[in-house]
Amino acid sequence: MPAGQPLDSLTPAINPRLSALLDFWRSHLSPDQLVAKKAFNPFDLQPWLGYISIFERTGSDFIIRLDGSEIVRMTGEEWTGRLVSEADRHFKIDLIDCLTVMIAENRPIYHATHFIATKPFITVGRLIMPLSKNGRDITHAAVAVIPNLGSPLQ
């Protein structure tokens, strides 16, 4: 489901850390409805560090510039420096389609239940947020993958 679920369905009762991250992203919206990439720096992202990957747009694809350490731990694989289209094929996920919707509609994409094939098997919430390095276009995406309440790693 590339378009995701309505953002108002992301509540603290479902995933408090992901909900707080969405609030953080919204607090940095410019009048042009863009969030500057520089707002997503390690100092301000302390509560979510490790659960965020940063993607850089390259035409119709994205390069994974930073794969969050907790995401690597959950998936068992490091994808920094590789293309999102490769990850799509490998994990059989819909990231490129989701990123395309994010760009076309200039909005975050939220998936309440995304499965990570680890042991123990966990479910995570996934939040894809558009970022802009130049203040005019969506040039990057921050992708947060955080275990849902009740998951073994929560």
Order of alpha helices (4+ residues) and beta strands (2+ residues): alpha-beta-beta-alpha-alpha-alpha-beta-beta-beta
